[in-house]
Amino acid sequence: LGTPPPDINCDLSIKVESETDRGDILERRVSYLVSPGERIAALMLIPKGVTSARPAILTIQPTTLGIGKEITVGRGEKVDGKLTSNAYDRAYALHLAQKGYITFSPDILSDGERILPGRRAFDNQPFIDAYPEWSGTGKDLWDLHRAIDVMQTFTEIDSSRIGSIGHSQGGVLTF
């Protein structure tokens, strides 16, 4: 996994940026620092009517080539207004929220909102150049560790009952 830089830890500086009513689910956009100067966003799905702390699932995206966390919350490819079967299968954050779990979906390195300008999805060369002793997988694991730290700050989440699920690269990172 390599060696992270020594100065990577910092305050989470959590911000709730927006909340969207999705019928039986509240979608909360949350941003936080994964390292000094590096703020990322995640989508938290909360079943409506939550009155006490609930189990939560960190839902790690598959290798989506550009849409990142969006596929996990049900905004994947559609045909005639319905998710394709591939996109439906990967909307696990949405499916779990509909079953009563709280879900938390961040973008992994170089996908979704984390694609660098002028780069394609999963082009990690700028990261590799900046941190030659660290790996992209090591960075993803650090960022997901920070996501769990963020999840534990929300009163809606039972911090002793946090799980993880993912597909493709998200499945590897879950292990």
N, C-alpha and C positions, 0 to 999 in steps of 0.2 A: 504493500500500500504506500510505501514511501514515508518520507518525513515531512510533516507540516512545518510551516514557518513558526518560529518561537513566539511571535507577537500576534497570534491569530485570535486569541480569546478577547472578548469584549462584552459589554452590556448588550442585552438583546434589543433594547429600544423598540419595544413592540408598539405598533400602531394599528388600530382598527380603522381601515380606510373607507369601508362602505359595508352596507348590509342590503341585500336584495331578497324580496319575498318571492319564493318559488312555489307558492301554494302550501303544501304541507311541510316545507323545508325552508329554513332561513339560510341564505348563502352569505357568509361573512368573508370579506377580503381583508387579510391580515398581512402586514409587512413587518419585517424584523431584520436585524443585522446578523449575518452568519460570520462575519469577520469585520474588522474596522473598515468603514467606508463601503462595505458591500451589503446593500439592502436588497432582500428578495421578497416576493409576495407568495402567499399561499391562499387557497380557497378552503374555508371551513364550512362544512354543511352540518346544520343543527336541526334535528327534527323539532317541529313546533310543539310547544307544550312541555318542554323539558323543565322540570321543577327541582330536580336534584342531579347530582353528579352522575354521569353516564360513562359506560365504556366507550373508548374512542379507538379509531383505526387510522394509522398513518398510511395513506394510500399513495404508493409510489408509481408514477407513470411508466408506461412502456416506452420503448424507443419509437416516438411518434413523429419524428422529423418535422418539427415546427410548431405543434400545438401544445406540447407539454402537458401540464396539469389539466387543461381544458377537457381532454378526452375522459379523464376519470370522473368528472362531474357531469358528463352527459352532453358535451358540446363537440362531439366528433362528427365525422362525415355523415351527411343525411341524403336520402333519396326520397323524393315526394313527401318531404316533411318528417320522415321517420329516420332514426339512426340506422345505418347499415348494420348488418349482423356483427361485423368486426368491431365497429364503434360501440354497439350495444354491449358486447361482451367485455369491453374495456372501461365501461362506465361504472366501475365497481364502487367508487365513492358514493355516487348517487344511489345505487342499489342498496348499499349498506345503510345509508342515511334513511332510506325509505323503510328499512327494517328496525330503525330505532337507534342506530349507532351514530355517534358524532364522527365525522371524518375530516381529515386534514391533508390537503394535497398541495405540496410545493412543486415548483419546476426544478428538475435536476440540472446540473451544469450544462450549459450550451444548448438548451432547448426552451421552447415557449418564450417567455419574456426575458430569458437569459441568453438568447442568441445575440452575439455581439454584432454591431453594425458592420455590414459588408461581409459577414461570414454566413456560412450555411449551418443548419442544425448539426450539433455534435462535432463542430470543428473546434477542438480544444487546443489548437496550436498556441494561441496567446497565453493560455493557462500553463501549458508545458514550458513555454519560453520564460514565463515569470517564476515558475516553481519547478525547476528541473529535478529536484530531489523528491517530489511528491507526485502521486498518481491521480488521474481523474477519478478513479474509484475511491481512493482515499479522501479526496475532496468531497465527493458525493456523500460518503459516510459521515464526514464531519458536518456537512450541511444538514443531513437528516437527523443527526444527534441534536443539532440546534433546533430543528423542528419539534422534536420531542420535548426539549426544554420549554419551547413556546407553548406547546399543548398543555403542559403541566401548570401553566399560569392561569388557565381559564377555569372558572368555578363550575362550568357546565361539564367538565371532564373529570372523571375519577382517575387521578394520576396513577393509581395502583393497577388500573385495568386498561393499558394501552397496548394495542397489537399493531401489526403491520401486514400489508398485502401489496403485491405488485405483479406485473406481468412483464416478460422479456427482461430488459435491464432492470426494471423495477422489482422483478422477482429475485434476481441475483442480489440486488441491494437489500432486499428483505432478509435473505439468509444472513 
